[in-house]
Amino acid sequence: MGRTLHVAKHGIDTNSGTYENPFLTIGAAAKIALPGDTVTVHAGEYREWVKPQTGGLSNNRRVTYEAAEDEPVVIKGSERVESWEKVEGTVWKAVLPNCMFGDFNPYVETVGGDWLLEPWEKPAHLGDVYLNGMSFYEADSLEKVKAPKERSTVVDNWTKETVPVKNKEQTKYVWSSEVDEKNTTIYANFHGADPNKELVEINVRKAVFYPEKTGVDYITVRGFEMAHAASPWTPPTADQPGLIGANWSRGWIIEDNVIHDAKCSAISIGKEASTGHNDRTHRKDKPGYQYQLESVFKAAKIGWSKEKIGSHIIRNNVIYDCGQNGIVGHLGCVFSEIYGNHIYNIAIKREFYGHEIAGIKLHAPIDVHIYRNHIHDCSLGIWLDWQNQGTRISKNLLYDNNRDFFVEVSHGPTLVDYNVFGSKNAHVNDAQGVAYVHNIFAGGSELRFSTDRSTPYHAPHSTEVAGFSAIFGGDDRYFQNIFIGNSEAAYEVGTACFNGYPTSLEEYIDIVDSKQPCDHREFFDVKQPVYIANNVYTNGAKSFDKENEKLDCPDFDVKLGIEKEDDKIYLNITMPDNFRKFKSEGHNTDTLGRVRIVDADFEDFDGTFLHLDSDYFDNKFGTKTVAGPFAGLDPGTNRILVWG
């Protein structure tokens, strides 16, 4: 048993850290905490960047940071400002000495790096202003602070649809800044509020809980509220700091926290700078894709393996109001579990935009299990990009996102099972080797394939690179899903996008072999097989033209809806009268087969045989079951408690 070090607002950092003589700051405890120790933080507001110095040695000898039981603890990367001077009307200014920010001034530092697309001309800064907890919008001049314009709609960058701003009243609250050699001046429009009487805070620190050095393993962080970090843009080709994160280490547990208002990413389990840091942006000599390839090999040289990196657990957190990601990671996320999290309001302010934005955005999530998360009101729900091998996305609830799920440039095996994709744009498939089993798709699906980006694949359950391949499209499985047509979707609902594809590996090989000579180009020209059976199609959703066993109810109106009642979420869904009679056998490693390029099976994370024999609620079913995530789904009206 290790020590318990105490931190309290009445403490002093020169104390010994006992209950009677606590430290004043969490950072003071972090400097001396050793494997097996617990840092217990008592009620109060702590404005600091906690930088753990020493990690644990194993799962049994961790360094644990936790809020004292039943005591609210808030850690913030912001400082309160009470020195506002009126400029004119409802506009005020605060003149702050630059020494307040140290060597990192969020009002100088901007959101920038690889794959950032907007804004081009005037980059957004990492700073922010909060009035009683509400974040402001940045304006690019004092004149626009004086005359702010309320925005009621924006254009979705992907679908090009006009979508409503979630809180248009908030868009009137704006700020801008000027920085000279001595001072940082912040201008803000508070409308009817007096900022010297209300709670006004500004971003000051890059992170809230993040080690500055790598390899700080086996840390547990639980029970805190953490907010207000000037966290930078986190593409897969850069250092990826978050409001809280592991910084290229192993075995962190981040649980039972409330995390909000990160300028970019909230929780990071990603890469570090030595394997590349925005080289596409700075050097401009090669595409970001090429630098991302190089980062994989650079990571291997510094110990990217199951023995040294990853295996994190992120569970039961509430994450909201972040500009880029709720959870982000590249390479450092391998072999991790992400479950029980409630993630919402991610990238909906749209102050900046790029290709690395989602509630959960992971690259190279090898053997990562993402399950039982509740994700809504995000620019994109879950985006898995590159090297999705052994990845499982299971029993998640997604709705009211601009898009729910995007899987990109990967060869599988990737398993997507028992999820509810409830948004009108449910799915983008730019990968291969994915098995979709027992899901509800209530919106459109876009099919892409990237033959111009050859990406790595790995030995099963390992970071060892086994080869490279382009993405040909296909080699996917769609079994026992429910497709619900949606006239508002940007893309068609169903599996008809695969019309014309072969239905077996043998048929595919015969087609390739019939072309002479058949060594390279022929494999690009022939569509890979798809395996599609036992799906249900309603509301005009369209089926694969070679799917023989299906329940096709094009004129049946399913009427799927999400109902919120207190802290509970109910799914309302109506099913046709003959739905219960349409049953089929469950799937497993044998029935899902091997994926072609990787030559690997759909297995459990330890390489054992996989059985898909329990539903969204872990209810076991017999040899046959109905389609969709719920084994108990009946004809007629169903009201199902799906969260809370």
N, C-alpha and C positions, 0 to 999 in steps of 0.2 A: 504493500500500500504506500502511495506517495503522500505528499503533503497537500493540504488545502490552503491556498493563498487567497486572502480576502481583499476586495477592493470596495471602497465606499466613499461617498461624497464628503464625509467628515474626516477622511484619512489624510495621511501625509506620505509622500513617496519615499521618505527616509525611514518610514516605519518598517517593522519586520514582516508585515503581511498577515498577522494573526487576526482572528475575529475581533479581539480587543484593540489591536493596533493595525488597522488595515492600510493598504496603499490608497492613494488618491486617484491614480490613473491605472488603467488596464495595462498600458505600456510598461509601467514599472514592474508589474508582476510578470509580464512576458519576457523581461530581460533575465529573470532568474528561474523561470519555470523549467522543470526537468521531467524526463519520462516518468509517467505515473502520477504527476501532480495534477491537481484540479484548481483552476482559478475561478473562484466564485465572486460574481459581481453583484453588488447590492443596488437597490433602487436608485434611479437617478439618470441624469442626462450627461453623457460623456462625449466631449467633442475632441476626438483624437483619431489618429491612424494607428491601429494596433498592428505591430510588426513582430510576429513570433520569432524568437531567436533560435529556439531549440525545439525539435519535434520529438515525437515518441519513437519507440523502438519496434513496436508491434501493435497488433490490435488490442492486446492485453496490457500494454504499457504505453498508453496514449498521454498526450497533454490535452486536457479538457478545459475549455472556456465555457462557462455557463452562467446564465442569470440565476440569482438566488430564487428559490421556489416562491412563487406567488408575489414576486417583486418585479415591477416593470423596469426594464433597463433599455435605454436608447443610446446607441453610438452613432454619432453624426460626423460627416466630413465637412460640415458647414460651421460658420460662426454667426452669432447674432450681431446685427448692426443696429445701433440706436443713435447714430449721429447724423441723421438725415436733415438736410436743409432744403427748404422749398425753393424751387426754381421759378415756376409759374403754374397757375391753375392746380392740377392734380399731379404735376410732375415734381419729383424730389431728386436730390443728388446726395451721394455719400462720397467723401474724399478719404481714401484709405491709404496708409503708407505701404509701399511695396514689400517692406520687410514682414508684413503680416502673412505673406504667401510663401516666404522662403525662396527656394530655387524653382518653384513650380507655380506659376501664376495662371489660373484658369481663364483669366481675361486677356491673356496673351496667347496661350495654347489653344489650338483649334481642332475641331473634328476633321481629321484628314488621314489619308493613307490609301492603300490598295483597295480597289473596287468601290470606293466612295464615288457616287455619281452626282449628287446634288447637295448643297448648292455649289456651282462652279465659281462664280465671280466673287462672292463674299462669304468665306467659310464661317460656319457657326463656331462659337467659342465653347470651351468646356465649362465655363462658368454658368451659374443660374441664380435666380432670385426667387425666394419663396415668401409668400404672405400667408401666415397662419397655415402653412403646410402646402399651399397651392403654388405650383411652379408657374413662372412667367414664360412668355415667348421673347426671344431676342429680336430686336430691331437693328437695322444696320446704320441708323443715324438718330441723333437727338430729335430731329424734326419728326421722324416717324414715332418716336416715343410720345411726343406732344400730341400727335394726331393719329392714334392707332386705328386700324380697321378690323372690325369683327369679321371672322371667317366662318361661314356656315357650312361650306363644302370644300373638299379637296379632290384632286384626281389621283386615283390609285395608280401607282407607278407600273404595276404589272398588267392589270387588266384594262387600264385606261378608263375605267368607270368613274363617274362622279359619285363620291361617297360623302355622307355627312360627317362633320367634325363632332366628336363625342361631346365636347363641352365648348360650345361656341362663345359663351360668356368669358371663358378663360382667355380666349385669344385677344381680348382687349387689353389684358395686363401684359405690358411689354417693358423691356429694359434695353439699354445699350451701355457701352463702356468706352472710356478713353484711358490709355496708359502712357505715362511719361517716365522720365528717369527716376522720379521719386514716389509718385503716387498713382493709384488706380482710382479713377472716378467712375462711379456707377450711377446712371440716370434710370429712374423707374417711374412708371405711371401707376399710382396706387388708387386712382379714381377717388372714391369717397373715404378711403382709409387714411389714418394718420400713422405713418410707419414708425414713429417714435413711441406710439402707444400700443401698436399691435406687435405680434411676433414676426419679425422680418429676418430672414437668414440668407446667406450667400454661400455658394460653393467655395471651398478653400483647399481641400485636400483631394489628391488623386484617388485615394482608396480609403476604406474604413477598416478592413481587416484583411491584410495581405502581406505576406513576408517579402522583404526586399531581396532575399537570396533564395535560390532554388534548393530543393532537397530537404525541405522542412516537413518531414513525414508524420503521419498518424496524429493529426490534430482533429479534435472535435470542437465544434462551435454550435451551441444550442441556446435557444430561448430568448434571443435578443431581438429588438427592433433595430435595424441598421438603415441609414438613409444618407442622401445628399453627398454623393461622390462625383468628382469631376473626372470620371473614368473615360479613357480615350477610346477611339474607334478601334475595333478588334477584328480585323480580317485574319484569315488563316495563314497569311504570309508575314505576320508581325507578332511582336510581343502582345500578349493578350491579358492585361490586367483588368480585373473587375472591381466592383465595390467590395466584394469579398472573393477570395480565391486561393488556390493551392500553390500557384506558381511552380509548375513543373516538379511535382512531388508525388507521393504515394499515400493512399489510405486515409484521406480526409473524410470526416463525416460532418455535413452541414445540415442541421435538422431543427425543425420547430421554430424557425425564425420568421420575422416579418421584414422583408427587404424591399426598399422602394426608392425611387428617384435617383437612379444611377444615370448620369448623362448618356452613357452608352450601355455597357453591360453590367448586370447585377452580380451573377455568380460566374466565375471563370474556372474551368478545369482544362486550360489550354496550354499552348506552347509558350516558349520564352524567346528572347531576342537573338540569341547566338545562332539560331537556326534560320535567321532571316528576319528583317524588320523593314517592311514596306519598300523593298528594293525596286519593285516595278515603278512606284511613284518617284523614288529618288533617282534611280539610274536610267530608267526609261528605255533600256536597251533590249529587254526581253519581256514577253507577256507574263502576267502574274501567274498564269498556269504553269509556266516553266519554273518560276521561283518556288511555287508550291511543290512541284515534284522534287526539287532540290532539297526542300526542307525535310522531306521524309528521310532522305539519306543522311543529312546532317544530324537529324534526331537520333538515328540508329547509332551514329558514332559517339553520341554522348549518353547512351544508355537507354534508348527507348525500348523498353521491354516490360513484360508483365511483372518481372521481379523488382523493377525500380520505379515504374511510372504508372499512374492511374489507380484503378480499383477504389475509386471514391464512392461515397454514398451521399446523395442529395435527396432528402426526404422531408415531407410534411412542412414545407415552407410556403409562405404567401409572398408572391413576388409581383410587383406592379409598378406602373408609371416609370418605365425605363425607355430610353431613346432608341436602343438597338436590340438588345437581347435580354431575356430573363436568365438564361443559362447559355454559356458559350464555351466552345472548346475545340481545339485541333491537336491531335496526337496525344495530348495529355489526358484525354477523356477515356482512354481505352479501359475495358473491363470494369466499367462503373455501373452503378444502379441509380436511376432517377425516378422517384415515385412519390405519390401522395402530395404533389405540389399543386398549388393553385396559382396560375400565372395569367395575368390579364393586363390590358392597357400597355402593350409593348409596341413602341414605334407608331403611336397614333397621333402624336403631336406633329409629326412630319416636318420637323425643323431641318432635317437632312435625310438623305436616302442613299442606299447603296445595295450591293448584292449580298450582304451578310446580316440580314435582319430577320429575326423570328423570336417567338417565345422561347423555343429551344433551337439553337443552331450549332450543330456539331459536324466537324470533319474527322474522318477516320475513327468513327465510333466502333471499333472492333469489339465484339462481344459485349456491347453496352445494352442494358435492359431498361427501357423507358416505359413505365406502366403506371396506371391508376392516377394520371395527372388530369387536372381540370384546367383547360386552356381556352380562353375566349377573349374577344375584343383585342385581337392582335393583328398587326399587318400580315403576319403569317404565323401559323400555330407551331408546327414542328418542321424543321428543314434539316435533312440529313444529306451530307454532301461529301463525296469521295469515300471510298473504302468502307462502305457499309457492309461489313462482313461479320456474320454471326450476330448482327444487330436485331433486336426484337422490340417492336412497338406494340404494346398490348394493353387492352382494357382502359384506354384513355377516352376522355370526353372532351370533344372539341366542337365549338359552335360560335357563331357571330364573329368569325375571323374573316379577313379578306380572302384568305385561302387557309385551309386546314393543314395540309400535309404535302410536302415536297421531298421526293427522294431523287438524288442526282448523281450522275456519272459514277455508278458503282455496279459491281458484278454479282453481288450477293455471296452466299445466301443471306437474304434479309426477310424476316418474318413480320407481317403486319396482321395482327389477329385480335378480334373481339373489341374493336374500337367503334366509337360513334363519331363519324365525320358529318357534322350537322350544318355546315356552312354551305352557301349556294355554290361556292367554288371549293370543292372538297379536296382535290387531289391533282398534283402534277407528277408525272412519271417520266423521268429522264434517266432511267437506269435499266438494269436487267437483273434477272435472278431473284425477283421478289415474289413472295407468296402472300396473297391477300386472302385471308380466311376468316369467315364469320364477322365481317364488318357491316356497318350501315354506311352507305354513301348517299347523302341527301343532296349532293350537288355535282357539278360537272367535273370531268377528268380530262386533263390535257396530256397527250402522249407526245414525247419528244425522244430523240436519240442523238448522241454526240459522237459521231464517227471521227471528229477532228481532235478529240482529246483522249489520248491513251493514258489510262490511269492504273495505279498499282492494284494488285490483289496479293493475298497472303496465304501462307501455310495456315491450315485451320487452327483457330484459337491461338494465334501467334501474331507478333508484329513483323515477323520475317517475310520480306517481300519475295513472292514466288514468281511474279511475272507482271506484264502490262497488257492492257487490251483497250481498244476503243469500245464505245457503247453502241451496240447494234439495234437495241430495242427487242422486246420479246424475252423469251426464256422465263416468262412470268406465269404465276398460277393464280387463278381467281376461283375460289371454291366457297360455296355456302354464304355468299354475301347478299345483302338486300340493297338494291339500287332504286332510288326514288327520284323520278324525273323532276326537273326544276326549270321552268321556262325562263327564269332570271339568270341562270348560270351562263358564264362566259363560254363554257365548253359543254359538249354533249355528255349526258349521264349514261353510264353503262359500259359494256365491253365491245361495242361495235367498232371501235377504233382499231381492233385487231382483225377485222375481216380480211381474209386472204392469207393469213398466217398459217403455216403448217401446224399440226396438232401432235406431233411426236418427234423425238430426236431422230428416229429412223427415217421418217419422211424428209426431214431437213437434210440429213446426210445424203440421201438419194438425189435430192435436187442439186446439191452442191456437186456431187460426183458426176452428175450428168453434164456438167459444164466442163469444157476442155480448153486449155489446161486448167486444173483446179488446185491452185496453191495459195493464192492470196486474195485477189480482187473478188473472186467468187463468194468469199465469206462475207464481204460487205454487201453484195448485191442480193443475197438470199435472206429472207426474213427468218428469224429464229422461231422455233416452235413456241406455242402458248398452250396452257393446260387450263381449260375453263369448263366448269360443270357445277350443276346444282345451285345456281344462283336464282334469286327472285328479282323480277323487273316490274316496277309499277310506275304509274304517272307518266307513261310515255318513255321511260328509260329503254334503251335499245341493247339487244343482246348480240354477242358474237355469232356470226352466221353458221358456225360449225358446232355450236353448243347444243347437244341433243337433249340432255337432261336439265330442264329448267322449269321454273314457274313464271310464265309470262302473263302479266295482268296489266296491259298498257293503259286501260281505261280506269283502273282502280285508283281512287284518290286516297293516298295513305294518310295525309294530314298529320305530318310529324311536327311536333312543337316542343320547345323548352319552356318549362314553367318554374319560376323562382318563388320559393315560399320560405321566408326567414333565411336560414343558412342552408336550406335544402334545395336541391335541383331535381325536378321531376321531368322525365321524358314521356310525352304523350304521343302515342302512335296507334293508328288503326291498321289492321291487317285483313286481307280478304278471307272469305269463308273457307276456302280450300287450303289455306296456308298450313294448318296443322297436319294435314295429310301429306304434305310435301317434305319428306324427311330423307336424309342420306347419311351414310356412314362417316364417322369422324376421321380426321387425318393424323398422320404421324410421319416420322422420318422416312419410312418406306414409301408411303403414298405420295409424298411431296417430291421425291426423287432428288437427283443431284443437279446442281446448276452447271451449265456447260463449260464456261470459260475457267472457272476456279476448280472445277471437278471436285466439288465438296457437297456434303449432305446438309440438310436442315437438321441440326442437332441441338441438344441443350448446351449450355455454356461450358460444361465440363466434358463435352464430347460424347455424352451418353445419348441414348435413344430418346426422341422427343415424342410425347403424346399430347395431342390437342383434344382433351377430353373433359374440360371444365369451362364454364361460360364466364361472362363478365363478372359474375358474383362468386366465382369459384365453385358453382354448383356442378357436380359431376352428372354426366348424362350417360345413357346406355350406348349401345353400338350405333344407334341412329339418332339424329337430332334435327331440329328445324334450322333454317338459315338464320343468319344474324347473330348478334352478340348474346342474346338472352334465350336460354333453353326453355324458359317458361312463357315465351311470347305466344299469345293466343289470337285467334280470329277476333275481329271486332276491336273495341277500344281497350287500350292498355295504358295504365298510368304507373310508371316505374320510377322509384327513387334511385337516381344514378349518382348522386353526390350528397354527402352530409349525413 
